[in-house]
Amino acid sequence: MTGAIAALFRHPIKGFTPEKLERAQLAAGQAFPGDRMFAVEDGPSGFDPEVPGFIPKQKFVVLAKTAAVARVRTAYDDRSGTLRASAAGAPNIAARLTEPKGRDAFAAWLTGVLGEEGAGPYRVIDGRGHRFLDHPEGHVSIVSLASVRDLAARLGAPVDPLRFRANLYVEGWPAWAENAWTGRELRLGEARARVFKPITRCSAPDVDPATAKRDLEITAALHRFYGHLLCGVYVRVEAPGMVAPGDLAELRPL
């Protein structure tokens, strides 16, 4: 079964603005490049950078908890480590997240923007190579655009695929076929990966990434229309390679 990669995205700060990429080098056993390198604690999370481990997303500032996060627009520069952020009604900020002073500055700015939306206090965490993934083994996430379109048709409302915050969006697979691919091998551009599991969705996709409003009950709709809460799959990269829009996204034969 053959499709094509339609778009690539990374999320340098967990929960914040997706950044579109022209290409990415996937590495065996590694997370998507530049994805979820930083996270913002919403109160103490217990994360220890010396012994990094998985922390549930409820400990962080994320859309599932705080829809207003979508009002913030961020862009991260890898070379300088500088994050630029903006939000309506607030001054723009540029902060170097690779330095404690810069992380503190962004946390203080975010506190002013979100106000009482979160519990706080906010603290920006640099994982030092650790990735703040939604699942401890969810290295790379893929969403089928046909599945999103099928959901939108049943809802009778447009559904922005970015609600699902995936790394790869694929065109050409039959809607929902990916839910049955656990353990199957995929060719993704020059790379090879194996499907780890379908992604069980929380309330984050209920939030419109453009308006920051919780305007659709996506998880309820998934259950109502399909009897599950799944959209997308996690994969583990087994053989490295470059991926780019237009590349093959192919289910390999058994």
C-alpha positions in Angstrom: 0.0 0.0 0.0 1.6 3.2 -1.2 1.1 6.8 -0.2 3.3 9.9 -0.2 4.6 12.2 2.5 2.6 15.4 2.3 4.2 17.5 5.1 6.8 17.3 7.9 6.5 19.1 11.2 8.5 19.4 14.4 7.4 20.9 17.8 10.5 22.2 19.5 8.6 23.1 22.6 6.0 20.5 23.7 2.5 21.9 23.3 3.5 24.9 21.3 3.7 25.9 17.6 4.4 23.3 14.9 7.2 24.2 12.6 7.1 23.0 9.0 10.2 21.4 7.6 11.4 20.9 4.0 13.3 17.7 4.9 14.4 15.7 7.9 17.1 13.0 8.6 15.5 10.2 10.5 17.9 8.2 12.8 17.4 4.6 13.9 15.9 4.4 17.4 15.7 8.2 17.7 12.9 10.7 18.0 12.0 13.0 15.1 14.7 15.7 14.6 14.2 18.8 16.8 10.9 17.5 18.2 9.8 18.3 21.8 13.3 19.2 23.0 11.8 21.6 25.6 8.8 21.6 27.8 7.1 24.0 30.2 6.3 22.7 33.6 2.9 23.6 35.0 4.0 23.2 38.6 6.8 20.8 39.6 7.0 17.8 37.3 9.6 15.7 39.0 11.8 15.7 35.9 15.5 15.1 36.6 17.9 16.1 33.8 20.6 13.9 35.2 18.4 10.8 35.1 15.8 11.8 32.4 12.7 9.7 32.2 9.1 9.8 30.8 6.8 12.4 32.4 3.1 12.4 31.6 2.0 15.4 29.6 -0.5 16.5 32.3 2.6 17.9 34.2 3.3 20.4 31.4 1.7 23.4 29.7 -0.2 21.6 26.8 -3.4 22.1 24.8 -5.1 19.2 26.5 -5.1 21.3 29.7 -4.8 24.9 28.5 -6.4 25.8 25.2 -4.9 29.4 25.4 -1.5 27.9 24.6 -2.6 28.0 20.9 -2.7 31.9 21.2 1.1 31.8 21.5 3.2 31.6 18.3 6.7 30.3 18.7 9.7 29.8 16.4 12.9 28.2 17.4 16.4 28.8 15.9 18.6 25.7 16.3 21.9 27.5 15.6 21.5 30.2 18.3 19.1 28.4 20.6 16.8 31.4 20.5 13.0 31.2 20.8 10.9 34.0 19.4 7.4 34.2 20.7 4.4 36.4 20.2 0.8 36.6 21.5 -2.0 39.2 21.0 -1.8 41.9 23.6 1.7 41.0 24.8 5.2 42.3 23.7 7.2 39.9 21.5 10.0 38.1 23.2 13.3 36.5 22.1 14.8 34.2 24.6 17.8 31.8 24.4 16.4 28.5 25.7 19.8 26.9 25.9 20.6 29.3 28.8 18.9 29.4 32.3 18.3 33.2 32.0 16.5 32.8 28.7 14.4 29.9 29.9 13.4 32.0 33.0 12.5 34.9 30.7 10.2 32.9 28.5 8.5 31.3 31.6 7.9 34.8 33.0 6.5 36.1 29.7 4.3 33.1 29.4 2.9 33.6 32.9 1.8 37.1 31.8 0.2 35.8 28.6 -1.7 32.9 30.1 -2.6 34.5 33.4 -4.7 32.1 35.5 -5.2 29.6 32.7 -2.7 27.2 34.2 -1.8 26.3 37.8 1.8 27.2 37.6 4.4 28.1 38.5 5.8 27.8 34.9 9.4 26.6 34.4 11.0 25.8 31.0 12.9 22.5 31.0 15.8 21.7 28.6 15.9 18.0 28.3 19.6 17.9 27.4 18.9 15.4 24.6 15.8 13.9 26.3 12.6 14.3 24.4 9.3 15.1 26.0 7.1 12.7 24.0 3.5 11.8 24.7 4.5 8.2 24.9 7.9 6.9 26.1 8.4 4.9 22.9 6.4 7.1 20.5 9.5 8.2 18.6 7.8 9.5 15.4 4.1 10.1 14.8 2.3 9.8 11.5 -1.3 10.9 10.6 -3.1 9.9 7.5 -4.9 12.8 5.8 -7.6 10.5 4.5 -8.5 9.5 8.0 -8.8 13.2 9.0 -10.9 14.0 6.0 -13.2 11.1 6.8 -13.7 12.3 10.3 -14.4 15.9 9.0 -17.0 14.5 6.6 -18.8 12.7 9.4 -18.6 15.8 11.7 -19.8 18.0 8.9 -17.1 20.5 9.8 -13.5 21.2 8.6 -10.8 19.6 10.8 -7.3 21.1 10.5 -4.8 18.1 10.5 -2.5 20.2 12.7 -4.9 19.5 15.6 -3.2 16.1 15.8 0.4 17.5 16.1 2.0 14.8 14.1 5.5 14.7 12.6 4.6 13.3 9.3 1.3 13.7 7.4 0.7 11.2 4.6 -1.6 11.3 1.6 -2.8 8.3 -0.3 -3.5 5.7 2.4 -7.1 4.4 2.8 -8.9 6.1 5.7 -8.2 4.3 9.0 -6.2 1.5 7.4 -3.2 2.5 9.6 -5.0 1.3 12.8 -4.4 -2.3 11.8 -0.7 -1.9 11.1 0.9 -2.6 14.4 4.2 -4.4 13.9 4.2 -3.7 10.1 7.2 -2.1 8.3 6.9 1.2 6.5 9.2 2.8 3.9 9.4 6.5 4.6 11.5 8.2 1.9 15.0 6.7 2.4 14.2 5.4 5.9 12.5 2.3 7.2 10.3 2.2 10.3 8.0 -0.2 12.1 4.6 0.8 13.4 4.7 0.6 17.2 1.0 1.4 18.0 -2.0 3.5 17.0 -2.2 6.8 18.8 -4.9 7.2 21.4 -6.2 10.7 21.4 -6.8 13.0 24.4 -8.6 16.3 24.4 -5.8 18.3 22.7 -7.3 18.0 19.2 -10.5 19.6 20.5 -8.7 22.9 20.3 -8.6 24.9 17.0 -4.9 25.7 16.5 -5.8 28.9 14.8 -8.3 30.4 17.2 -7.3 28.7 20.5 -11.0 27.8 21.0 -12.2 24.3 22.1 -14.7 24.1 19.3 -14.9 20.5 18.3 -15.2 17.4 20.5 -12.8 15.3 18.5 -12.3 12.4 21.0 -16.1 12.1 21.5 -16.6 12.1 17.7 -14.0 9.3 17.3 -15.8 7.2 19.8 -19.2 8.0 18.4 -18.4 7.3 14.7 -15.8 4.6 15.0 -15.9 3.1 18.4 -12.3 4.0 19.2 -10.2 7.0 20.2 -7.4 6.5 17.6 -5.9 8.8 15.0 -2.4 8.3 13.7 0.3 5.8 14.5 3.6 5.9 16.4 6.6 4.3 14.5 10.1 3.4 15.5 12.8 4.1 12.9 14.8 1.0 12.1 17.0 2.2 9.2 18.0 5.8 8.9 17.3 8.0 5.9 16.2 11.4 4.6 12.5 12.1 4.3 10.8 15.0 2.4 7.4 16.0 1.1 6.6 13.9 -2.0 8.6 10.9 -0.8 7.0 7.5 -0.7 5.2 6.4 2.5 4.7 2.7 1.7 3.5 -0.2 3.8 5.9 -3.1 3.1 4.4 -6.5 2.2 4.5 -9.2 4.8 
